Amino acid sequence: MQITDSGILSRGQPGTPRALLTFPTVIALNDGSLLATYRTGTNKDSDDETVEFARSVDGGRTWSEPWKPFENPTLDGLYGSMRVCYLTEMSPGHLLASALWIDRTTWPGRGLFNEETEGCLPMAVLLSDSDDNGNTWSPWRLVPMPDEIGPPSLTAPVLQLADGSLALSIETNKQYDDASPWMQKVVFFHNYNYQKAPANSGSEQDPVEDRNWEEPVTAGEDPTGRIFYWDLRCGVAPDGRVAIFAWTYDTVANRYLNIHCRISADSGHTWTDVEDLGFADQAARPAMLADGRVVLPYVDRFGSRSIRARLAATIDAPFDAATEVVLYQQGQTTGDQTDSTSELLSEMSLWTFGLPYAETLHDGTVLVVYYAGTDETMNIHWARIDPGPA
């Protein structure tokens, strides 16, 4: 593999609500354009955070001026912020947005994570449809969650699976003031009866519930509660198999482990045993190539302090270290891993690079977007990878 081009998709503006740009995503649309989304905010965990879009019509080399397609919605009269928005192209021109909403009213002024309990603020998953390639959107719909999920973390776009279903990948969390042990897991919610929102489905202030999602299926869990599977990144191979890559954390050793992978051959209902990929630590959303190869960017935050990518011949093949390319190298150190899970959660807001997200383009190359910068301003970067011949 080789990096053939790179640039900046959008620049942060110091001292404004657009100072820190993070949580980037990008999708290659059927019409040949690219649509990117990313979070804006005064800092990395702010009440004023929201989502911007930008579009490219030249394969990602240049980007439009950003725009905000959504106002931050309220749920049950509570103000909240939008943390991330993923896009799925359901059919040519028809996009499905899945977004993570954070309640900023119930615990005013508090950070996303409670350092004392390891709980987090109330959150919700919202859906919206666009029939014009993302220019205009339907009112939000709310995905109801069972009590056992707690505040749901959304870590991947809605997946279109081989059995005709859609799937949401959700992480469980504890309620903000819950001091009980955190028994974290990740689950898939399937939907076999997807319906677009009617024009009168709701309003920004009163999203209706989408009750077509079935009971959760566990995709990753340590019954002892020791190992956490964070930021699950998902990809669907051309043969229909699903791969999930986890940012794996040992709560006893208080250390990140290598990236762990599981594969499903039945649309996420059953999974292979966990596989250690042999390198650390935070996986990106993978790019699935048409010939079955997989490009997996990842963040090595405490080793080389960089963003890298590797190539595998198939969804279940090793990621060859000889194929590795470096997309970003941090100039300064970030320090060692922390002494407790609570400290680690609090320090997430201090990291100045990360969250790569990969997309296969129509010409067979891969575009990776990620954030990087300083404590004062962070930009959204892009890099193009040529995976080479199969």
N, C-alpha and C positions, 0 to 999 in steps of 0.2 A: 504494500500500500504506500501511497505517497500523498502529501498535502499539496494541492495544486493552486490554491487561492485562499485568501482570507480577508477579513475586513470587519468593520463595525456596523451592526444593524441599526442600533439606536444608542445615543449618548445620554447619560444622566446629566442633570443640571443641578450643581451643588447649591444647597441652601433652599431648595424648592421641594414640593411634593413629588418631583421626578428625580430626586437626587440619586436614589438607589434603584436600579433596574435589575430584576432577578426573575427566577422561574420562567425561563424562555421555553417556547415550543415552536415547532414549524411543521407545516403540512404541505405536500405537493398535491395540488388540485388537478382534476381531470382536464381543465382548460389550459394547463401548462403553467399557471401562475403559482406562486408560493404565498402562503399566509402565515404570519408569525404572530404569536401572542406573548406577552410578558407582563410581569407585575411592576408597578411603580409605587414609590413610597418615600416619605421623608427619611425613614430608616428601614431596617430589615423586618421590623415588627411594629407597624404603625397603624393607627386608626384611619389614616387617610389613604391607605393602600387601595389600589384598584388595578384594572387590567387595560392595557393598550393593545392595539393591533397595528401591524404594518404589512404591506404587500410588496412583492417583487414580481416583475414580469420578464426578468432577464436571468432567471436561474439563481437568484440570490446575490448577484453582483451589486445591484443598487436596490434601494428600498424607498417606499413612499414615506411621506410625512405620517407620523403616527396619529391614530384617532382612537377615541374611546367609544366603543359601540354600546356599552352598558353603563347605567347609573348603578351605584351600589344599592342593592335592594334591601328592604326591610322584611323581616319575618315576624309575624305576630306583633307587629309594632316595634320591634327591636332593630336598631341600626346595626349594620354589620359591614365588614370590608370583604373584598374579593381577593383571595390569595393567589389563585392560579386558574387558568382556563385552558382546557384541552379541546382539540377539534378532531372530529371524525367525519370523513366524507361518506355519507350513506349511499348516495348515488350522484351522478354528475350534477353539480350545482346545489345539491342539498347537503348542508352541513349540520352536524349535531355538536353543540357546545356542552361540555360538562365542566362545572366550575365548583370551587370550594369556597364557601362563605363562612366567615368567622364572626360570631356574636361579639360585638364590642360594647354592649350595653349592660349585660348582666353583671359583669365584673369590670366596671369602668376603670380605665387607666392601667389595667394589669397586662402583663406580657402573655404571649400565647401559652407558654408552659409555666406551671407553678413549681418553683424550685423546691418547695417543701414537700409536696405530695406527689410530684411527677404527673399530675393531671394536666389537662389543657382546657382552654376556653371552649364553650359550646360551638359546634360547627355543623354545617349542613352541605349536602350535595345538590346542586341545581342543574337543570337541563334547559336548553333552548334550541330552537330550530331556525335555520336560515335557508331560504329557497333561491337566493341570489348570490351565492359564493361568499357569504359573510358580510354583505353590506347592511342588511337589515335583519332583525331577529324577532322571534315570537316572544311573548311573555314567559317568564321563568316557570318551570315546574319543579317541585320538590320531590326528591327520592326519599320516602320514609325509611327509617332505620330501626331495627329491633333494639330494645334497651341494652342487650348484651354487647352491642357494637360500641356504645358510648359515643363521644364525639368522633365522627368518621373522618379519616384522612384519605383524600383522593390523590393517587400517585400515578395515574395513567389515563389516557383517553379511553372512551368507550371502545371496546374491542368487538369486531365483527367476526364471529366464529364459524367453523366449518359446518356445525349442525344447524345453522340458521339463526342462532341466538345472538344477542348482544350480551356483553359482560362488563361489569364494573369491578375494578380491583380496589378494595377498601381495607385500610388498617384500622384496628380497634385502638381506642384510647380510654383513659379514665376520666371521669368528671373532675372538674377543676379542684374541688375540695375533698376528693376521695383519697384518703391516706392508706387504703388497703394495698396489698401487693399488686403490682401491674402485671397481669397475665396477658401479654400482647400476642396478637395473631393477625394474619391477613386472610381475607376471604374474597370469593367471587360471588357477585350477585348476577344471575342470568335473567334475561328478558326474552321470552318467546313470542311476545305480542306487542312489539313496538308500534306506537302510533304517534304521528306528529301531533303537536299541539294545535287545537282549533284556534281560530282567530280570537275567540272570546274566552280563552282558557284561564285568564287571570290577569293580574296587574303587577307592577313592580312592588306594590305594597302587600299583595296577597297571593303568592304563588299557590297553585293548586297542586295536590299530591298526585304523583304518577305511581299507581299501585300495581303496575305490571311486572315488578321485579320480584323474583322468587326468593325463597329462604337462602341464606348464605351457605356456601360450600367452602370449607377450609382449604386454603392453598399453602399456608405455612404457619406452623405453631410448634413451640417447644412446651409440652405439657408441664414441665417442671418450672417454667417461667424464667429460666436462666438466659436463654438465647432469644433475642428479638430480631425480627425480620422487618427492617425499616425500608421505606421508599422503594417499594416493589415496582420494578420496571418490567414491562410486558411486551412481547412481540409475537405475531402470528406468522409462521413460516408458509411458503407457497403450498406445502403439502397439508396444511391445516393444523399442524401441531402448534401448541402454545408453549413458549418459554417464559419463565419468570426469573428475574435476577434480583437478589436481595442484598441490601446494605446490612450486614450481619453484625450484631453487637452482643458481646458477652457481658452480662450484668454483674457477674461475680468477679471476673478479672478486670472489669471496667475497661475493656479494650474492643476496638473493632477487629473483626476477623476478616478473612478473605471473602470475596464475593461468593455467594452461594446461588446455585441454579436448580430449578426443577422443570420438568417437561410434562405436558399433558397431551395424550393422543385422543382424548374424548371431550374436547372443548372445555377443559377446566373442571371436570367432575372428579377425576382422580389424577394423581401425580406420581412421578417417579420419586425415588429417595433423593434427599438433598445431596448435591454434588459441590464440593469445594473446587473453585476454578483455579486456585493456586496463586491469585494475585488480589491485592487490596486496593480500595476499600468500598467506594460507592459507585454502583453501576449507573449508567445512563439508560434512557430508552434506546433499545437497539434498532439498527436499520436492517431490515430483512431484504436481501437482494433477490431478484427474480430467479436466479439460478440456484437458490437455496443457501448461499453463503450468508453469514451474519457479521456485521460490523458492530462491535460493542465499545463505545467510549466509556471511560471510567475516570473517577477522581482518586488520586493517591495523595491524600491530604497530609499524612504524617510521615511518609517515606520520601519520595522524590518531590513532593509538593507541586504536583502538576496535574494536567488533564491529558490523558492518553487514549489511544484506541487500538484494539486488536481485531484480527479477522479469524473466523472459524469457517471451515469448509462446509459444515452443515449445522443445524440447530443443536445437535448432540455431539459435535466434535470439539476437540480442545481448541482454545484460542491460542494460536501460535505466537510466542514471544518474538519470533523473528519478524513478524508482520507489524510490530508495534510502531506507531507514530506518536509524536508529542504535539498536542494542539496548543498547550499553554504551560508555561513554566513560571512559577511565582518567584519573585526576586528576593523576598525576605522570608524568614522562618515563621512558622505558625505555632511553634511550641510542641511539647509532647502531649500525648493523650492525657485526659483528666483523671482525677481520682474517684469520681462518682458519676452515676448517671445524671443526677441533678445538675452537677457542674457542666457536664457535656451538653445538656439541653439548653442551658443558659448561654453557652459559648457559641451555639449555632448562629446566633445573630451577629457574631463578630467575624465570621469567615468572609473573605473578600473575593473568592472565586469558587465556581462550581456549577452544579446542576446542568451538565451537558445533556442534549436531547438530539437524537439523530433521525434523519429522514432520507429514504432512498428517493432520488430524483429520476425523472423520466429517461435521462441519458445514461443511467446506471451508476452515476457517481452518488456520493453521500454528502449531505449537508449536515453539519453539526453546529448547533447554537449553544452558547453558554454565557454566564456572566463573569465579569472580572473587573477589578478596579481597586479602590481604596476605601477607607472608612467614610470619606466625604462624598465620593461619587463612584458609581458602578455602571458599566456599559454592557450592552448585549453584543457579543462578538459572534462571528460565523467563520467556519472553515470548511472548505470543500476537500473531500477525500476521494481519490481515485483508487478503488480496490484492486485494480489490475485484472488481467484475464483469469477466468476460472481455472 
